[in-house]
Amino acid sequence: MNIRSLTRGDGVVIGAAVLLFIASFLSLTGGPDCSGLPAKYCQQAQDYASPNAWDSLRTVMSVYLAGVIAAAIIVLTRLLPQPRKVAGLDLGQFGVALSIFAAWTAFWTIIDSPSAGAGLIIGLLATLILAGGSVATPLVPALKVALVGAPKPQPAGAPYGAGPNPGYGYPGAQQQAGQGYGYPGGQQPQGGQTYGQQAPAADGTAGGAAGATQAAGSPADFAPFWFAVPVARPLYGEDGSPAPIAELAPGTWYLAVEQRGQALIAQTQDGRRGVLQDTTGIQRG
């Protein structure tokens, strides 16, 4: 699980679920009319007429627990490296549908209540925020921003793999403060060696056996490396799904962690992995 894959939209979903859980302990109905009653009997009437969601199995299951479970499913799906399916249904889509169901039920429950209490009112607001956040996250760019930022770059001059929070294969030996995540040597991609090319040897020949092995791209001799794409290219899931899971953008460095034939298994900055099928013209870092 990669917590850096969580987005601001997921933060909204988590906050709404916490608010919904708190609302389940608040009164579902308003206080009774105590006009003309002694204070002693009025207090007894209030205690009897102010149940919370846990006093009603139908309400707590269809609104409050349904919303909390929906949020848990949405966040868990985001943390998993690959999407999961249950009975042929995408787990994340099921969580979104469950959040909408909780908001729908909360709306009609408060409409049907003669005197809505704080539990119902806050519960309705929380389910609306939950459903809105789960639906809008893939659509609104501001909600797709990572909730947890990338690790800070290593100080200049630190040895490879040393320093605070060195990432897997992090090319931080030449990284300088203030430069982008994942940039080898702190430089953006420009005019370098493309994937599959062999560098000329010192004597001007076409290179030796090591260069030939690199050009052949043998998986047995593969070592992770940083690369950039010349144009935007889709990244597909490792399960063979035809729908892209991400898009690699030019001007950004990505980490190649495995080779499968002519394709590469690439890892994005938020930790997602997928298959880059078109590797023509990519630049190695």
Summary of the structure (lengths in Angstrom):
residues: 285
radius of gyration: 27.1
end to end distance: 26.8
largest distance: 105.5
contacts: 842
relative contact order: 0.12
helix: 41%
strand: 14%
